[in-house]
């Protein structure tokens, strides 16, 4: 009488193959998270530079609207829904922009914590970017 099923050695071989596949795939998963976080940080940096350039060319007054900011960065509308802090989802991050003639705050937070990392990037008047 023949018993059907897998032998212990076959199970060990299959288990080893699954482990190897997981080890190979893991770095690609974390690379995607790092890429999303880097893209969000770069967007915040560009928005901050555009706001500082605006202030330089307007006697120290910062942009009070997304349209004014758009003069210095074409993608401002992509990241900023409004100048009052309303959020815009772009990729795996949610962006919020608060603009006023006295200064600005830009922030990017992961839409789902852990999916794109756990870092929120914030840029404030003066160009300071704070990852937290």
Helices and strands as residue ranges (DSSP letters): H 8-57, H 66-70, H 76-79, E 84-90, E 93-100, E 103-110, E 121-124, E 128-131
